[in-house]
Amino acid sequence: MQVWTDMPNFVKRELEQLEEKVSPIMKKASRYIFWSTPLIILSLINLMTLFFTVQDEKTSPLAILIYAIIGALGFALSKEGKHLQLEIQKLSSQYIRERITKSQWATDHVKTRYQALINENPRKAVPYFIQFLKEEKRDWQ
């Protein structure tokens, strides 16, 4: 996935390690979300067609059932994909917190500050982690 082109090498290495941790789950979540969308769209279009354009006596209950099951499968895949995305966020935050805690170069004050930032807003954990790494490097040198 590597979109980190203008970052220092030490940041790239850390982000690659983070990506290794979450990539299996990320691939699975991407697949689920990728397949859920066409299934939902297929189901909704066909159900609307059956309900609004086909005459009532020509509407097959079996067709309605099949499209309803396809839609339910699509929504289930979508929900599972979202659940896996939350798991990715949780694993990322956990890895980042552990890495910050294990830092030999950052002061306890800096570690505490970044831990608090990540706890307050886990969605911004990666940008905070990048800031931490840059600050850690600056303190180390």
N, C-alpha and C positions, 0 to 999 in steps of 0.2 A: 504494500500500500504506500510506502514511503513517499510522502509529500514534503519532506523536510529538506529543501534544497539550500536554503540560505541560513542554516543553523550551524553552529560550531560542531566539530566532530564529537566532542565529549557529550553534547546534548543528543546528537544523533545516536550514539551508542546506547545511551540510557533509554531512549525512546524505542530503539530496536529491541532491547531486552523486554520492555513493557509489551511491545507488540507480540513477541514470542509467547508471552503468558496468555494473551487474550485472543490470539488469532484463531485457534480452533473453534472457540465459541462464536467469534465474529463471523466466520465462514458459515456456520450453521444458522445463525440469526439472519444473515444476508439471504441464504437460500430460502428460509421460511418466508421472509417478507417478499422476496422476489416472486415466489409461487402463489402467495396469498392474493396479491392484487389481481392477476388475471382470473383466478377462480371466482373471486367476489364479483368482478365486472361481468364475467360470463353468466354467472348465476342471476345477477340483478337484471341484466338485459333480457335474458330469456324469460325470467318470471314476469317482467313487465310486459313483454310481448304476449305471453300466454294470457295474462289477466286483462290487458287493455285492447288487444287487437284481434284475438281469436274468439270466436263465438263460444258462449258458455257450454253448449252441448258438445263442442269439438275439443274442449280442453281436457286433456288426459290427466287424471290424478297421479298416475305414475310419473309423467313428465314433471309435474309440479314437485313431487317428492324427490326426484333425482336432482333437479336444479336447487331445491332447498338444501339437500345434503351437500352438494358441491359448494354452495354458499357458506354453509356451516363449517365445512372443512377449510375454506378460505379464511373465514373469520378466526377459526381456531389456530391456524398457522400464523396469522397476523398477531394474535395475542401471545402465542409462544415466542414469536420473534421479538416482541416488545419486552417480554419477560427476560429473554436472553440478553437484550440490550441493557437492561437493568443489572443483570449479572456481570456483564462486561464492565459497566461503570463501577460496580462494587469491587470487582477484582482489581481494576486499575487503581482505584483509590487505596485499596489495601496494599498493593505493591508499592505505590508511591509513599504511603505513610511509613512502611517498613524501610524503604530506602532512605527517607529523610531521617528516621530514627537511627539508622546505622551509620550515618555520615560521621566521619572522623574530623572533618575540616570545619563544619559549620558550628557556630556557637549554640548553646542551649536556647538562648533567646530567639535566634533565627529559626531553629527547629520548631520551637513552640508556636511561633507566629505562623509559620506555614502549615503546621498541623491544624491550627485553629481555622485558617482560611479554607483548607480542604474540608474540614468538618462542617463549616458554615455553608459552603457551596460545592458539593462533590462534582457537579457538572463542569466546573472550571478547574478540576484537579490537574489536568495536563498543562494548561498554561501556567498555573501556580508552580507546578513541578519544574517547568522550564525556567521560570524566574528563580526558583530555589537553586537550581543547578548553576545558573550564571552567578548568583550571589556566592554560592559555595566555592566556585572556581576563583572568584575575585578575592575571597577571604583566604583561600589556600595559597595564592600567589603573593 
